[in-house]
Amino acid sequence: MADNFEEMINDIFEIKTIDQIQFKSIDISEDKTIYFAFHESQKIMFGKLTSGTVQPLCFILKMGDEYHYCPLNKKKFDKGIVKQFVDTYC
């Protein structure tokens, strides 16, 4: 019943939730690229943004054919981020 109630409230107030990991890349040179991973979270109500956060998680450095995972904010290695990165870019 809780799920139905939550769905009903979301429908009435046109609430949309975005919760995903985004990657942005920067080419440093021909053989070096940095891929930054961010956790993006947004709540949209009646078509307007009501809250949002963007939290940097890590960056992945590509040098030639090698990839190096570099966590940020004292986080540890995250298999989920690496899997999503591989699915997207490799």
C-alpha positions, 0 to 999 in steps of 0.5 A, spaced: 500 500 500 505 504 501 508 504 494 501 505 491 500 511 496 507 514 494 505 513 486 499 517 487 502 523 491 507 523 485 502 523 480 498 528 483 504 533 485 507 531 478 514 529 482 519 526 478 526 524 481 532 523 477 538 519 481 544 517 476 551 517 475 554 522 470 560 522 466 564 528 463 570 527 460 576 532 458 582 531 453 588 533 456 592 530 450 592 525 444 593 519 449 590 522 456 583 523 458 580 524 464 573 522 466 569 525 472 564 521 475 558 525 478 552 523 482 546 527 480 540 527 484 534 532 482 527 532 484 522 536 480 515 538 481 510 541 477 516 541 471 520 546 476 526 543 479 525 543 487 532 540 489 538 538 486 545 536 488 551 534 484 557 530 488 563 528 485 565 521 486 571 519 482 575 520 476 578 515 471 584 517 468 586 514 461 593 514 459 594 510 452 591 503 453 591 504 461 585 506 466 587 508 473 581 509 478 582 515 482 577 516 488 575 523 491 572 525 498 576 519 501 571 514 498 573 507 496 573 503 489 566 502 487 565 497 482 558 500 480 561 506 477 567 502 474 561 497 471 557 503 468 564 507 465 566 500 462 558 499 459 558 507 456 566 508 454 569 501 452 
